Amino acid sequence: MAASSSKQFKNICVLFGFHYGKYKEFIQVAADLGRVIVERKLHLIYGGSERGLSRLVSKVIFTRGSQVLGIIPKAIQPLGCLSGHQLENN
């Protein structure tokens, strides 16, 4: 697909439906993805979970100064997907 527009992406969405468990190499890949997203000056939108690879990517991106937005439906908050705190940039 050829790029014919001068518009560039400003946001990227990641969603990993995967808990890395025994696959520790996925941790490094997720961290690398976060670094690439920041290098390209993109902001992240992710599934909002406090667990798994999506959260790892969000932490890498946030700590390196890009914006992060986690979205999670209220209906599944009681399942323990969120810790009840938000990232803050002080």
N, C-alpha and C positions, 0 to 999 in steps of 0.2 A: 504494500500500500504506500503510494508516494505521498509525501507531505506537501500539500499545495497551499496550506494556510500559514500565515505568519504567527498565528496564535500558538502559545506554548502552555503546557499544563502547569498549574500552580499547586494543585493538590493531587495526592495519590491516596488510594484506599487499599489497605491490606486487610485480609481476613484469613487467618489460619485456623481451620477447624481441627487442630492437632496439638495434643500435649506431647512434648518432645520425649518424655520418659527415658527410654534406653538409647535413644538416638541423639547422643550428645553432640554430634557433628552439626546438627541442625541449629544449635545455639550459635555457633560461629557464623553460619550462613545468615541467620536472622540479624545478628549484629552487623555483619558486612552490608546487608541490605539497608539497614538504618543509616549507616555511614554514607552510602551512595545516595540515598534520598536527600540527606543534608547537603552533600556536595553539589547536588543539582538544584539546590535552593527550593525544594518542594516542601509542602506542609502535609501532614499525615492525618487521615481519617481512618479509624480502625474500630473493631468490634467492641471495644470498651471493657473487655474482660481483665481481671487482675491476674489471670493465669495464662500460661502458654507463650507461644512464639509471638503472637500479635503484641502482647504486653511488653515483651523484650524489645521488639522493634520500636515501640512507642517510647520506651525509656531511653534508648540510645538516641533517638531523634530529639527528644525533649532536652536531654542533658547537653546536647550539642547546639541548642538554641533555636531549633525550628518549632513551629506551632504544631500542637497535637490536639485532636478532637476525638474523644472516645464516645461512641454511641452504643447504648444498650437499652432495650425495652424495659420499662418498669416491671412488667409481668415476670421477668426472670431475675430481677435483682434479689429476691428472697432466696434464690438458689445458691447464693454465695459467690456470684460472679464478680461482685464488686466489694471492695473492703470498706467503702464508705468515705474514702478520702480522695481528694483530687490532687493532681500534680500542681505545684505552685512554683512560679519562677520569681524568687525574691532576690 
